[in-house]
Amino acid sequence: MSNKRSFGTTGETTPLSDEVMRRKIREAIDDPSPDIDADVVFDRIERRHAERMRRESKD
């Protein structure tokens, strides 16, 4: 049996998901583009969440 699995049904991480996260983090660290301010990121997340909640409440 392989140790390479994805996220389990309970949300726990596995060797494969850990490796994917390590690669994504390394990509972000190595990315030469300017950083995005945390306030900008959270504003964007909150706006998208509010839009999604409005759409779902109309259904």
C-alpha positions as CSV (number, residue, x, y, z in Angstrom):
1,M,0.0,0.0,0.0
2,S,1.3,3.4,-1.0
3,N,2.0,6.2,1.6
4,K,0.9,8.7,-1.1
5,R,-2.7,9.7,-0.3
6,S,-4.6,13.0,-0.5
7,F,-6.7,14.6,2.2
8,G,-8.7,12.1,4.2
9,T,-12.4,12.5,4.8
10,T,-11.8,14.0,8.2
11,G,-9.5,16.7,6.9
12,E,-6.3,15.2,8.2
13,T,-3.2,15.7,6.1
14,T,-1.3,12.9,4.5
15,P,2.3,12.6,3.0
16,L,1.0,13.6,-0.4
17,S,-1.0,16.6,0.8
18,D,2.0,17.7,2.9
19,E,4.3,17.5,-0.2
20,V,1.8,19.5,-2.3
21,M,1.6,22.2,0.4
22,R,5.5,22.3,0.7
23,R,5.7,22.8,-3.1
24,K,3.0,25.6,-3.1
25,I,4.7,27.3,-0.2
26,R,8.1,27.1,-2.0
27,E,6.5,28.5,-5.2
28,A,5.1,31.4,-3.2
29,I,8.4,32.1,-1.5
30,D,10.3,32.0,-4.8
31,D,7.8,34.2,-6.6
32,P,9.5,37.5,-7.4
33,S,6.2,39.5,-7.7
34,P,5.5,42.0,-5.0
35,D,3.8,40.9,-1.8
36,I,0.1,41.4,-1.3
37,D,-0.8,43.2,1.9
38,A,-2.8,41.0,4.3
39,D,-5.5,43.6,4.6
40,V,-6.0,43.5,0.8
41,V,-6.2,39.7,0.9
42,F,-8.7,39.6,3.7
43,D,-10.8,42.3,2.1
44,R,-11.0,40.2,-1.0
45,I,-11.8,37.0,0.9
46,E,-14.6,38.8,2.9
47,R,-16.1,40.3,-0.3
48,R,-16.1,37.0,-2.1
49,H,-17.7,35.3,0.9
50,A,-20.4,37.9,1.2
51,E,-21.1,37.6,-2.6
52,R,-21.4,33.8,-2.3
53,M,-23.7,34.1,0.7
54,R,-26.0,36.5,-1.2
55,R,-26.1,34.1,-4.2
56,E,-26.8,31.1,-2.0
57,S,-29.5,32.9,0.0
58,K,-31.4,33.7,-3.3
59,D,-31.6,30.0,-4.2
